[in-house]
């Protein structure tokens, strides 16, 4: 798989790869195709900004359905921040206690620290996932046993 690709699962359960490169190296304004895909972690992702031409940061919109808990996972060498936009949830970071989150809440997740989030509400839980440096699949590690 190319380092500029994200792997997802479509609604029929098939795997697909999404190229997240910008059109040209000097592009300063990015108009991504707002394609939402299911990520094996258990949530839906829309990549808003993720390019090797701006390796310092990526921004994705994450959506978790009601009653769903994402898989325990961590990002190697990447700090992640959740900025909750809609819904009610509970986030777990490392061995800390579960924390309730709602619109306006921010969560800082240091590199290499396990994390997961649960949607406690009746509507979708929507948040931004901001990664520094940018998210790459190579840095993602699923920690849940199958």
N, C-alpha and C positions, 0 to 999 in steps of 0.2 A: 504494500500500500504506500502511496506517496505521502511524504511528511506533511503535505498541505491538504490532507483529506481527513474527513470525519466519517466514521462508520455509524450507520443507523439501521433500524429495523422498520420496514414499511408496515402498513396496516395488515397486510397479508402474511406477515412474519418473515418476509424475505430481507436479506441484508442488502444494503446499498452503500456506496461511497459518495460523499459530497465534497467537491473541490471548493476550498475556501480561499483560493488565491485571488488577489485583486487583478484587474486587467493589465495594468502597467506598473512598473516599479515606482514611478514618480507620482502616482495618484494620491491626492490629499483628501479628496471627497470620495466616499465609498457608498455606492448604492447597491447593497446586496439584494439578491433574490430572497425574499422573506419566506423561505421554505422551512416549515417546521418538520422535524423528524423525531422519531422515538429513539431514545438512547437507552442502551441495555441497563443502565443504572436504575431505570424505572420512571423516567420523566421525559417530557417533550422539550426539545431544544430548537430555538431559532437563533442562528449565528447572526448577530448584528455587526460585529467587528472582530475579525480574526484573520490576520494576514502575516506572512513572513516578512513583508515590507514594513511592518510595525510590530516587531517581535516583543515589544515591551508590555503590551496589553491586549486582552481580548474581552469582548462584552457579548454575552448571550442572554436571551430571554428564556427562562426555564418555567415549565408549567407542570405541576404535579396534580393529578386527579384526586378527588375526595377519597379519603381512607387509605391512600397509598403512602408507603414508606419507601424511600429510595434505598438502594443497597449501600452497605458500609463501603466506603471507598476513600482513597486519598490521592492527592496530586503531588508527585515528586517534584521538588525544586520549583514549586509554584505556590504563591499566596493567592487565596481565593476570598472574595468578599461576596456575600449575599446581600442584596438590597431588596427587601420585601415590598412589592407593589400592591398586591391584592391577596385576600384570603387570610386564613389563620392556620398556623402550623406550630410544630415543635422541632427544634433543631438540636442535634447532639454533635458535639465536637470533642474528640479525644475521649478522655475519661470524665469530663465535666458533667454536671447534672443536665438533664434535658431542660431547654429554655423555650418558653412560649414566644412566638414571633407573629407579628401582624404588620399591616402597612406602616411604612416608615422605619421599621427595624433594620438594623445593619448587623451583619455577622462577619467577624474576621476569622479566617481559617488559615493558620500558618502552613508552610510547606511540610509535606510528609505526615500531616495529622489526619487521623480518620474522622469521617463525617457522614452524616445522613440527615434527612429532613422528612417529616411526616406532615401530610395535610390533615388537619383535624376538623376542617370545616365541611360545609355542604357544597361549596363552590370550589373552582380551581384555585390552587395556591400558585401565584405568579411572582417571580422575582428575577432580578438581574444577577447573573453570575459574572463577576469581573475578576479576571485572572491577570497576575503579573508574575513573571512574564506570561505571554499568551498561552492559552490552553492548546496542548497538542495531545493526541491520543497516546503517543509514546510515554507521556508523563502520568497517564491515568492508571490507577491500580485498583481493581475490584478486590475487596477484602472479605466479602460474604462467601461462606462455603456453599457449594452447590448441592 
